């Protein structure tokens, strides 16, 4: 009897999956967005709510083995893996806990194809030496994606552009992101010529490689530590992290580059600004080179260089991924 009940519950889950495909597709390109200040229930509550829903809403018997992984934010919703009788089901929950999604359908590839056929020239102001600002969260998978895509462009154009890596004024990936933002900010301000080398190393594996990547890039570790400490104190980064009354919704502030965030209405990671105007670009090196070069009065020969047309994978690592331009962390 229990076995038949469980089979029925799993059949219900399969049916719910099909309903999800038809009605609740979660577009990683941004159908569901995360807005600072929006009511969220928190990862622990999301995990508990998913488990409760699976047991009550799907009729899984109390004796069945059910477990739920830690919930994480992905594409503006909570994602967790629900394991029922040793079979895994990826499931999603809206940030306010009110809508349950049994399936996430990744549309980045189709979005990229559509963008490629419908792309229109952007009205980017021109200058003799374009100013390029890239706003990211250091642990945002879409921020790291575009960083990997832009590094070959920076190597190609060199000092023909003024490039600055800046940071979104709130963090979505816990204290480690605030610490990494500070570390990279201090390389940017104290030893800017070493930032690209550090990023080239850090973006391969992420957390746990900070010390070795500082060494690989030749960063003065003592100088960087002193800078991060001073910057943390000046902008009250850790203090604000510990004081949740300062948060935007459930996210701590990172006010180091707040003036530029406000100036350019930066809402999420990544945000690319060229000559003071927000610019959209696919995240492969060739597209980024073309977009940035559109900001020159007279494009240099380097703008004709052939770069890779495949976007890096989102997140840390060296693989290839989609070039969708509108997947981001934040709003």
C-alpha positions as a printed NumPy array, in Angstrom:
array([[  0.   ,   0.   ,   0.   ],
       [  2.771,   2.435,   0.957],
       [  4.573,   1.617,  -2.264],
       [  1.497,   2.415,  -4.353],
       [  1.025,   5.704,  -2.485],
       [  4.621,   6.648,  -3.178],
       [  4.269,   5.769,  -6.851],
       [  1.175,   7.937,  -6.981],
       [  3.04 ,  10.812,  -5.337],
       [  5.883,  10.543,  -7.805],
       [  3.368,  10.459, -10.647],
       [  1.864,  13.636,  -9.252],
       [  5.325,  15.141,  -9.193],
       [  5.805,  14.19 , -12.842],
       [  2.475,  15.781, -13.728],
       [  3.425,  18.891, -11.783],
       [  6.676,  18.945, -13.717],
       [  4.73 ,  19.083, -16.983],
       [  2.51 ,  21.839, -15.658],
       [  5.649,  23.707, -14.703],
       [  7.015,  23.453, -18.214],
       [  3.799,  24.856, -19.608],
       [  3.058,  27.523, -17.044],
       [  6.019,  28.37 , -14.81 ],
       [  9.154,  28.398, -16.925],
       [ 11.957,  30.133, -15.043],
       [ 13.955,  32.068, -17.584],
       [ 17.546,  32.473, -16.483],
       [ 17.599,  35.418, -18.836],
       [ 15.556,  37.302, -16.293],
       [ 11.805,  36.531, -16.233],
       [ 11.991,  36.407, -12.444],
       [ 14.208,  39.157, -11.136],
       [ 15.543,  39.91 ,  -7.698],
       [ 14.998,  43.488,  -6.603],
       [ 16.721,  44.993,  -3.564],
       [ 14.09 ,  45.583,  -0.913],
       [ 11.759,  42.826,  -2.116],
       [ 10.352,  40.65 ,   0.672],
       [ 12.222,  37.369,   0.883],
       [ 11.773,  34.486,   3.3  ],
       [ 15.414,  33.418,   3.562],
       [ 17.232,  30.258,   2.461],
       [ 16.421,  28.19 ,   5.546],
       [ 12.714,  28.996,   5.365],
       [ 12.723,  28.248,   1.63 ],
       [ 14.257,  24.835,   2.244],
       [ 11.676,  24.018,   4.933],
       [  8.802,  25.248,   2.764],
       [  9.881,  23.107,  -0.183],
       [ 10.056,  19.988,   1.976],
       [  6.682,  20.695,   3.561],
       [  5.086,  21.27 ,   0.169],
       [  6.518,  18.082,  -1.294],
       [  5.182,  16.042,   1.615],
       [  1.746,  17.67 ,   1.864],
       [  1.063,  18.947,  -1.636],
       [  2.324,  15.841,  -3.427],
       [  1.122,  13.301,  -0.909],
       [  4.487,  11.705,  -0.255],
       [  3.975,   9.304,   2.695],
       [  5.684,  10.151,   6.002],
       [  7.825,   7.006,   5.775],
       [  9.322,   7.973,   2.404],
       [ 12.898,   9.185,   2.349],
       [ 12.78 ,  12.892,   1.531],
       [ 15.632,  15.343,   1.785],
       [ 16.15 ,  18.87 ,   0.54 ],
       [ 19.513,  20.467,  -0.204],
       [ 20.389,  23.944,   0.987],
       [ 18.436,  26.541,  -0.974],
       [ 20.433,  29.026,  -3.017],
       [ 19.385,  32.016,  -5.097],
       [ 19.594,  31.412,  -8.826],
       [ 18.105,  33.683, -11.483],
       [ 16.026,  35.478,  -8.877],
       [ 14.408,  32.431,  -7.231],
       [ 15.381,  29.86 ,  -4.635],
       [ 16.702,  26.597,  -6.05 ],
       [ 17.116,  23.326,  -4.168],
       [ 17.433,  19.656,  -5.003],
       [ 14.652,  17.54 ,  -3.515],
       [ 15.581,  13.88 ,  -3.155],
       [ 12.696,  11.392,  -2.891],
       [ 13.616,   7.748,  -2.444],
       [ 17.127,   8.469,  -3.759],
       [ 15.883,  10.223,  -6.906],
       [ 16.751,  13.901,  -7.372],
       [ 14.37 ,  16.616,  -8.552],
       [ 15.549,  20.231,  -9.007],
       [ 12.851,  22.556,  -7.693],
       [ 12.346,  26.277,  -7.318],
       [ 10.505,  28.649,  -5.009],
       [  9.79 ,  32.345,  -5.423],
       [ 11.707,  34.592,  -3.058],
       [  8.574,  35.39 ,  -1.063],
       [  7.774,  31.673,  -0.737],
       [  4.389,  31.97 ,  -2.425],
       [  4.99 ,  30.199,  -5.731],
       [  6.477,  26.742,  -6.204],
       [  8.123,  25.858,  -9.519],
       [  8.855,  22.188, -10.21 ],
       [ 11.163,  22.89 , -13.117],
       [ 13.547,  25.509, -14.431],
       [ 13.944,  25.739, -18.175],
       [ 17.193,  27.397, -19.296],
       [ 16.53 ,  29.671, -22.274],
       [ 19.909,  31.407, -22.462],
       [ 20.872,  29.736, -25.739],
       [ 17.623,  30.685, -27.478],
       [ 17.833,  34.178, -26.052],
       [ 21.345,  34.523, -27.441],
       [ 20.237,  33.339, -30.873],
       [ 17.335,  35.782, -30.898],
       [ 19.556,  38.634, -29.762],
       [ 22.05 ,  37.871, -32.522],
       [ 19.378,  38.157, -35.204],
       [ 17.636,  41.208, -33.752],
       [ 20.577,  43.191, -32.392],
       [ 20.407,  46.906, -33.129],
       [ 23.308,  49.373, -33.032],
       [ 23.628,  51.042, -29.64 ],
       [ 23.797,  54.772, -29.185],
       [ 27.117,  54.819, -27.337],
       [ 28.844,  58.218, -27.236],
       [ 32.224,  58.286, -28.936],
       [ 35.536,  59.537, -27.592],
       [ 39.208,  59.392, -28.437],
       [ 39.807,  57.06 , -25.489],
       [ 36.631,  55.305, -24.332],
       [ 35.981,  55.033, -20.607],
       [ 34.802,  51.512, -19.821],
       [ 33.378,  50.593, -16.415],
       [ 32.265,  47.089, -15.539],
       [ 30.182,  46.698, -12.367],
       [ 30.085,  43.209, -10.86 ],
       [ 29.597,  41.223,  -7.686],
       [ 32.742,  39.131,  -7.342],
       [ 30.816,  35.897,  -6.766],
       [ 27.957,  36.509,  -9.184],
       [ 28.162,  33.79 , -11.87 ],
       [ 27.15 ,  36.235, -14.587],
       [ 29.657,  38.805, -13.346],
       [ 32.46 ,  36.249, -13.495],
       [ 31.222,  35.206, -16.926],
       [ 31.609,  38.661, -18.43 ],
       [ 34.917,  39.183, -16.611],
       [ 36.327,  36.101, -18.322],
       [ 34.964,  37.393, -21.619],
       [ 36.43 ,  40.874, -21.251],
       [ 39.957,  39.915, -20.163],
       [ 41.09 ,  39.102, -23.757],
       [ 39.583,  42.44 , -24.836],
       [ 41.568,  44.319, -22.207],
       [ 44.724,  42.532, -23.321],
       [ 43.965,  43.472, -26.932],
       [ 43.146,  47.142, -26.381],
       [ 45.593,  47.83 , -23.551],
       [ 45.909,  51.514, -22.686],
       [ 43.806,  52.596, -25.65 ],
       [ 40.816,  52.529, -23.268],
       [ 40.344,  53.589, -19.65 ],
       [ 38.983,  50.473, -17.967],
       [ 37.78 ,  50.251, -14.376],
       [ 36.403,  47.207, -12.601],
       [ 33.821,  48.441, -10.09 ],
       [ 31.468,  46.76 ,  -7.652],
       [ 27.704,  46.753,  -7.282],
       [ 26.641,  48.577,  -4.121],
       [ 25.156,  45.499,  -2.439],
       [ 26.246,  41.867,  -2.151],
       [ 24.171,  38.738,  -2.739],
       [ 26.739,  36.056,  -1.939],
       [ 27.453,  36.463,   1.761],
       [ 30.562,  37.757,   3.525],
       [ 32.979,  36.047,   1.147],
       [ 31.792,  38.38 ,  -1.608],
       [ 32.356,  41.491,   0.478],
       [ 35.874,  40.28 ,   1.342],
       [ 36.678,  39.507,  -2.289],
       [ 35.286,  42.834,  -3.471],
       [ 37.612,  44.566,  -1.011],
       [ 40.582,  42.482,  -2.133],
       [ 40.029,  43.266,  -5.807],
       [ 39.279,  46.927,  -5.091],
       [ 42.633,  47.244,  -3.336],
       [ 44.488,  45.645,  -6.224],
       [ 42.666,  48.087,  -8.502],
       [ 43.7  ,  51.114,  -6.453],
       [ 47.136,  50.082,  -5.174],
       [ 48.557,  47.9  ,  -7.977],
       [ 46.211,  48.224, -10.967],
       [ 48.623,  46.659, -13.451],
       [ 48.277,  43.363, -11.555],
       [ 44.486,  43.149, -11.435],
       [ 43.988,  41.354, -14.747],
       [ 46.555,  38.715, -13.815],
       [ 44.858,  38.17 , -10.468],
       [ 41.436,  37.858, -12.109],
       [ 42.776,  35.479, -14.73 ],
       [ 43.857,  33.196, -11.902],
       [ 40.956,  33.677,  -9.476],
       [ 38.225,  33.197, -12.085],
       [ 39.404,  29.668, -12.793],
       [ 38.487,  28.197,  -9.409],
       [ 37.295,  30.937,  -7.085],
       [ 37.132,  30.55 ,  -3.339],
       [ 40.245,  29.043,  -1.803],
       [ 42.634,  30.356,  -4.465],
       [ 42.883,  33.955,  -3.25 ],
       [ 46.31 ,  33.661,  -1.612],
       [ 47.885,  31.692,  -4.438],
       [ 46.418,  34.046,  -7.047],
       [ 47.77 ,  37.097,  -5.217],
       [ 51.173,  35.442,  -5.336],
       [ 50.801,  34.437,  -8.999],
       [ 49.894,  38.017,  -9.942],
       [ 52.793,  39.421,  -7.916],
       [ 50.539,  41.438,  -5.611],
       [ 52.138,  42.828,  -2.468],
       [ 50.176,  40.758,   0.044],
       [ 50.971,  42.905,   3.082],
       [ 50.047,  46.076,   1.211],
       [ 46.814,  44.525,  -0.007],
       [ 45.88 ,  43.373,   3.498],
       [ 46.493,  46.839,   4.921],
       [ 44.399,  48.406,   2.184],
       [ 41.486,  46.01 ,   2.636],
       [ 41.472,  46.668,   6.368],
       [ 41.523,  50.441,   5.9  ],
       [ 38.858,  50.344,   3.183],
       [ 36.672,  48.057,   5.289],
       [ 36.869,  50.56 ,   8.13 ],
       [ 36.333,  53.626,   5.935],
       [ 33.202,  52.258,   4.233],
       [ 32.021,  50.214,   7.239],
       [ 31.738,  47.079,   5.121],
       [ 31.943,  44.487,   7.903],
       [ 30.093,  46.759,  10.326],
       [ 27.199,  47.031,   7.909],
       [ 27.271,  43.298,   7.242],
       [ 26.724,  42.723,  10.964],
       [ 23.966,  45.341,  11.15 ],
       [ 20.991,  44.054,   9.191],
       [ 19.191,  47.358,   9.514],
       [ 21.534,  48.615,   6.772],
       [ 20.521,  45.886,   4.315],
       [ 18.626,  46.325,   1.06 ],
       [ 16.048,  43.61 ,   1.58 ],
       [ 18.236,  40.727,   2.715],
       [ 21.471,  41.939,   1.155],
       [ 24.274,  43.88 ,   2.853],
       [ 25.555,  47.094,   1.294],
       [ 28.943,  47.533,  -0.333],
       [ 29.361,  51.276,  -0.588],
       [ 32.894,  51.523,  -1.971],
       [ 31.703,  52.408,  -5.488],
       [ 28.262,  53.667,  -4.466],
       [ 28.677,  57.09 ,  -6.082],
       [ 29.136,  55.521,  -9.51 ],
       [ 26.354,  53.013,  -8.826],
       [ 24.005,  55.91 ,  -8.189],
       [ 25.323,  57.93 , -11.114],
       [ 24.701,  55.15 , -13.637],
       [ 21.657,  53.583, -11.919],
       [ 23.475,  50.28 , -11.505],
       [ 21.046,  47.66 , -10.217],
       [ 22.761,  44.327, -10.78 ],
       [ 25.8  ,  42.337, -11.851],
       [ 27.043,  42.703, -14.49 ],
       [ 26.479,  46.251, -15.713],
       [ 28.687,  47.569, -18.511],
       [ 29.058,  51.339, -18.923],
       [ 30.865,  52.869, -21.907],
       [ 31.476,  56.608, -22.062],
       [ 28.879,  57.125, -19.355],
       [ 26.11 ,  55.078, -20.995],
       [ 24.924,  51.587, -20.041],
       [ 25.722,  49.193, -22.872],
       [ 24.428,  45.731, -23.699],
       [ 26.75 ,  43.124, -25.13 ],
       [ 26.954,  39.397, -25.542],
       [ 29.65 ,  38.033, -23.239],
       [ 32.024,  36.473, -25.726],
       [ 35.289,  38.363, -26.322],
       [ 34.464,  39.183, -29.959],
       [ 31.144,  40.815, -29.065],
       [ 32.642,  42.725, -26.15 ],
       [ 35.455,  44.003, -28.371],
       [ 32.941,  45.187, -30.975],
       [ 30.75 ,  46.892, -28.356],
       [ 33.645,  48.682, -26.693],
       [ 35.197,  49.68 , -30.004],
       [ 31.93 ,  51.356, -30.986],
       [ 32.876,  53.982, -28.394],
       [ 35.962,  55.219, -30.315],
       [ 35.986,  58.337, -32.459],
       [ 38.392,  56.456, -34.681],
       [ 38.702,  52.753, -33.92 ],
       [ 42.325,  51.56 , -33.721],
       [ 43.643,  48.567, -35.64 ],
       [ 43.252,  46.411, -32.545],
       [ 39.475,  46.588, -32.978],
       [ 39.836,  44.384, -36.055],
       [ 41.521,  41.58 , -34.148],
       [ 39.775,  38.22 , -34.233],
       [ 38.744,  37.056, -30.781],
       [ 36.719,  34.087, -29.566],
       [ 33.03 ,  34.162, -30.444],
       [ 32.012,  31.682, -27.74 ],
       [ 31.091,  33.076, -24.347],
       [ 32.726,  31.654, -21.225],
       [ 30.599,  29.562, -18.893],
       [ 28.83 ,  31.405, -16.109],
       [ 30.527,  31.062, -12.74 ],
       [ 34.088,  29.979, -12.077],
       [ 35.907,  27.676, -14.477],
       [ 37.331,  27.605, -17.976],
       [ 34.514,  26.029, -19.982],
       [ 32.305,  27.553, -22.654],
       [ 28.755,  28.67 , -22.065],
       [ 25.988,  30.835, -23.442],
       [ 26.348,  34.432, -24.501],
       [ 22.982,  35.654, -23.231],
       [ 23.323,  39.307, -22.313],
       [ 20.511,  39.706, -19.8  ],
       [ 21.137,  37.008, -17.192],
       [ 22.309,  38.753, -14.058],
       [ 22.436,  38.867, -10.286],
       [ 20.027,  41.497,  -9.052],
       [ 17.483,  43.575, -10.849]])
